């Protein structure tokens, strides 16, 4: 009988009983907080200034070296050597290094004993073993939860069916988050399963950002840094502003930013200092559509209704021409350095919770308030494979938005402070405990063994 081959994503969606113990420490560190007051309100253009401010203020010090020139010669040497090998992968797996002589060791040169760029922890060979195609799969989701309780299962947010395989990095940004931080993070961990761990998280009031990594990637990451910035200085209950997490994977640096911007704000910083290879920005950016509510709703009902045309791109293009953020991305001198994938879905705000009907009480114009943008270093291209909404999650007045990317990764060197496998172990163990209980309610606890391994 032929063996059934299940999709890897489906295997994660189905609660399995294979739980794995891991070692590590909680990676939660205190955020450096800053404030910038907002005194004026009323103009549409202020939104782009607010977005520019949050990105600018949330810049973290990135420790990275340019390796392009350093590894050009090494790449040529490796290519030449690989042509003469019968099985280079086997040789890499069984490579034996000669012991360093005592005489050389006594000279105390940091170069003596180095395994070189090919065998180093962040070198080319390790990069090829970890990411054979040299690309990192990054998943980003953003959701304004409107203070509502999330559903018991989050597969539709974290594991959308269009994905063919699990991503390497999963970043979830929420605004108006409901409930305890730990409870939300455990729910994310339970859904993702044992193949991912919570690398770092940060919050500012009701704004929360979590970064999950494929388990083996925690050994090739720098120590994460986090920052937060409130756009409502002096407010005890912080609902507007942004949070950020920055770190490197191999020799490539990332900055992930989650924002919840006010509808109007002025007098913000204009310059963005980018010390990262890639910046991904998500959140409720609060940009609106400059059309009447009646015109927008009529367009939506014709385009995404039961009698939707096969090709509605021309009409959608006309709608997006009135989108405030699209205008800023094209004309603002700061925001035009960011990119956004093509939008093919309906506006994500403002709905009656539990339905796909737009709210009528406040007569808000349906808009694309929830967005995902990215900025890439010069000469490198990010590939966006998906940009969509999770319409199955209807508990909020916003629909979640998600995107899947492929990002090129370059090798690095151990000159940066490595995280050394650090992750949030309590969240992992509680998430796996709940997965196990869902699969077999009779098994109420995981082993409390102090020694365990991470593969």
N, C-alpha and C positions, 0 to 999 in steps of 0.2 A: 504494500500500500504506500502510495506516495506520501511523503512527509509534508504536512501543511506548513507553508512559509508565511508567517504573519508579518505585517508591516511593523517596523520598529516603533513607530509612533503609536500604533494601536496597542503594542505590548505595554507601553507606558500608561496609556489610557486605562487599560484593564489593571485593576489592583492585583499585584502579584505578591507572593510570599517570600520572595528572595530579599531579605534585608541584610545589609552589610554594615559592620561596625567600622567606624573611622576614628582616627585620632586628630586632635587639633585643639585649638583654643578659640574662645570667642574673639571675633575680629572687630567688635564694636568699639570704636574710639570716639571720644568727644569731638564735636564739630566746633570749628572756629566760627563764631558768629559775628556778623556785622550788620549795621543798619544804615538806611538811607531814607531820609524823610521824603514824603510826597506832599507838596503843598497846593498844587494847582490841579484842576480837573476840567475836562470839557472837550478836548480836541481828539480827533480820530488818530492823528499822527503820533500822539503820545504813546500809543501802544507799542510802536516799533522802538521808541526810546526806552520804554520799560523793559522790553525784551533784550535790547542791547545792553542795558544796565545790568540786568541779572546775569547775563553771560559774562560781562566784563568783570563784575565784582566777584564772581565765583571762579576766577582763574586760580588754579593751584600751581605750586612749583613743581614742574615735571623734570625728573632727572633722566635725561636720555642723551645718548651720543649718536651722531650721524655715522652710520657704519657703511654707507655706500662705497666710499673710496677705500676703506680698510679691507673690505671683503671682495673687491673686484679681483685681486690677484688670487685670493684663496678660492674663489669660485672657479676661476680658470684652472687652477691646479686640481681641484676636486673633479671637474669635468673630465680632464685629461686622464686622471687616474681611474675614474669609473669606466672609461672605455676599455681598459685593459683588464677589468675584473669580470669573472664569470658570474658571480653572484654577489653584488655589492651589499645587498641587504643582509645576507648571511654573514658577511665579513664584519659589518657594523655590529651585529648582535653578538658576535663572538670575539670581538677585538680585544687583544691583550696588550696592555701598556707596560713597557719596561720600567722597573723601579728606578727612582732617582738615586744617583750615587750620593754617598755621604759627603764627598768633597764638594759637589755642586750645592747640596743642601746647606752646607756651612757658609756658603757665600751669601746666603739670605737674599738672593734676587727674587723678586716676585714672579719673574718669568720662568725660573727654573722649576720644573715640576708641573708647569701648565700643560694641559692636554691640547692646547691650541684651539682655534676657532671652530674646528670640525667636531671635536669631542666635548667641548665645554657644555655646561648645563644649558646655556642659552644659545648655543652655536648652531651651525647649519645642519649637522646631522641630527641633533635632537629636535630641531624644528621640523625636519622632514619626517621623523618618526611620529611626532605629535600631530602635525598637520601636513599630511602628505602632499596636498596640492598648494600648500603655502597660504591658504585662505582660512580666515576665522569666520564661522557662522554666528552672526549676532542677531538676537531677537529683542525687540523693544516694544513694550506695551505701555499705554497711558490710559488712565481712567479717572474721571471725576466721579467719585462715588456718591456725592450729594448727601453724605452722612448716613447712607443706607447700609444695612447689614448685607454683606456679600453672600452669595449662594454657598452651600456646603461644598460644592465641587467647582473647581476653577479650570477645568479642561478647556472650555471654550475660550478662555482668555490666554492660557499658557500653551495649549496644544491644539491650535486651530487645524482643521482637517486639510487645508491646502498644503501644509508642510509635509515633506516627505520623510524627514528625519529630525531628530532632536538637535537644536542649535548648541553651539559651544558656550555661548554667553547669553544669559537671559536677564534682561533689565526691565524692571517693572516700576513705573512711576505712578503714584496715585495722588489725587487732590481731594480735599474734603473727606479724608479717610475716616472710616468708622471703626471704632473698637480699639483694643489694645494693639500696640505695635508687635509684641511677641506673637499674639494670636494670628495676626495677618501673615507674618513671616512663616509661621509653622504651616499655615494653610497653603502657602505657595510651595514650601518644601515638600509637603505631602503630595501635592499634585505632580511636581516635577520628578519625584522619585529619588532613588539612591544614586543615580548617575550624576547628580548635581549637588553642590553645596553652596550655602550662603556665604559668599566671600566678604561682603561688607554691606552696610545699610546706614542710612542717615535720615533724620526727620526734622522738620521745622513746623511745629504746631500740627496741622492736619495734612501737611505735605510730606510724602514719604517716598524714598527711593531705595530699591534693593537690587543688588547685583549678585546673580548666581552664576557659578562657573562649573564647567565640566570638571570632574574631580581631579583628573591628572593635571589640569592647568594651574592648580594652586601652587605648584612647585616652580613655575616659570613666570610668576608675577612679582611685581614690586610691591612694597608696602603701600596699601591704599591710603589716600588722603581724602578728606571730606570737608565741605564748607557749606554754609547756609547764609541766606540773605533775605531779610524781611523788607517788603515794600511799604509796610505799615509800622513805622518806628513808634515805639512806646505802647503798642497794643499788646495787651496781656494774652489775647487769643489770636494767634498768628495763623491766618488762612491765606494770605497772599505773600508771594515771594518765590524763592527758589532754593533748591539744594543740589549739591554736586558731589560726585565721586570721581577721583582721578587715579589712574595707575597704569602700569605698563605690562604687556604680555610679550615675552621675548624682548625684542628691541623696538616695539611699537607702542606708543603711548596713547591712552584714551581718556577722554573726559565725557562723563554722562551727566546731563543736567535735566532736572525735572522742575517745571515752573507752573505756578498758578498766578497769572497776572491780573491786576485790577482792570476794569473796563476803561479807566482813564487815569493817566499819570503823566507828570512832566518833571523836568529838571533832573534828568538822570545822566550818568556818564555816557559818553559817546564812543569812546575808543575801546576796542577789544584787543587784548594782548594774548595771542595764541601760542602757548608753549606745548601744544599737543599735536600729535599727528592727525588725530581724528576727534571731532566733537560731535556728539549726538545730543540733540535737544528735543525734549518731549514735554507735553503738558497741556493744560487748559490755558491757551494763550489769549483767549478772549477776543480774537479778531472776528469781525462780523461781515455780513454781506450787505452791500449798499443797494438794496432793492426793497421794494415793498413786501410786506408779509404775504399779501395775496398773490403776487407774482411768483414768489419763491415756492409757496405751497402748491400752486397750480402746476409749476414746472415739475416738482417732485412727484406729484400724483400721476402725471403723464409719463414720466421717465422711469420711475421705479414701481409703478402700479401694475395691475393685472394686465393692462394693455400696453406695456412698455415696448417701445420700438427696438428693433434689433441694433441699430446704430444711433445712439443718442449723444455721441461725442460732440458734435457741433453745438447742440443745445447746452451741453454741460460746459463747454468752453466759454460760451456766452455768459453762463452763470458765474463761473470762476473769474471772469474779467471784473466782476463787481466785488470779489473777495478782497478784503483789506490786506490780508497777509500776502497774497499773491502780488498785490501792487507794491508792497514794501520789499518783497524779495527781488523785484525787478528794478526798483528805483532807489531804495535806501542804500546809502553808501556802506553801511555796516552789514545789514541783513542780506544784501545781495551776494555776500560771500557764502551764504548757506544754500543748501539744495533741498528740494522736496520732490518726492516721487509723484507720478501722475495720479490724480484723484479720480476714482471711478465709482465712489460710493456717495450716498445721500448725506446731507448735513447731519452732524452728530448731536445737535442740541437745538431746541429744548423739547423733550418728550414728556408725556404723561407717564410716570413710572409704572412699569408692568405692561406697557403697550408700545405700539409703534406709531401712535398718534401724537401730533404736536400739541403742546400745552396752549390753551387759549386764555387762561386767566390773565397773564401779563402781556399777552399779545406780542411776544418776542418774535423777531424774524429768525426762522431756522438758519443756523450758521455752522460753519466748520470751525468751531472753537478749539477742538482737540486735534493737535497736529504733532508730527514727528519730522524734524529737520536734521540735517547733518552738514558738517564742514570737513573737508579733506585737505591734507597738505598738498602742495603743488607737485604735480607730476604723478599723483597716485589717484586711482579711481575706485570709488565704492560702488558696488553693484547692489541695487535694491531689487530683490526677487518678488516681494509681496508688499502691498500697502492696502490695508483693508480694515473693516470694522468687525466687532464681535456682537452682532445683533441679537444673539441668544441671551445676552445679559441685559435684562430690561429693568432691573431693580432701581436704577438711577434715572435722572433726567438727561444723562449723557450716555451715549454708546461708547464703549471702549474702542480705541484705535490701536492697531498693531502693525509692525513692519518687520521684515526679515531681510538681512543684508549679508553680503560676502565682502570681507575686508582683507586686503593683502597684509601679510605679516612678514617682517624682516627679522633676522637673527639679532641677538644682543650680546652683551658681555656683563659679567658679574660685578660691574662697577656701581650698580644701583642697589639699594637696600632691598633684599628679597623678602617676601612675606613668609618664606620657609614653611609652606603648607598650612598656614593659619586660616581658619574659617570658624563659623559659628556652630560649634559642636552641639550645644543644648538644643538649638532649633532643629538641627539634623536628626538627633535622636528622638525628639518628640514627634517630628514628622514621620519618621520611619515606624515609630510605635503606632501611630494612628493608621498608617497604611496596613500594618500587620493586623490591627484590630478589625479594620474594614474587610480584610480578606478572610480572617478567622477570628471571630469575636471571642473564642475561648482562650486565645493567647493574649493575655492582658499586659504583658510587659516584655521588654527586651532584656537581654543579659546585661548586668552591670559590671562586666569584666573591665578592669582598668587597662588591660593591654589589648590592643586591637591593631589591625593593619589597614592601610589604604593602598589599593592597587590602581 
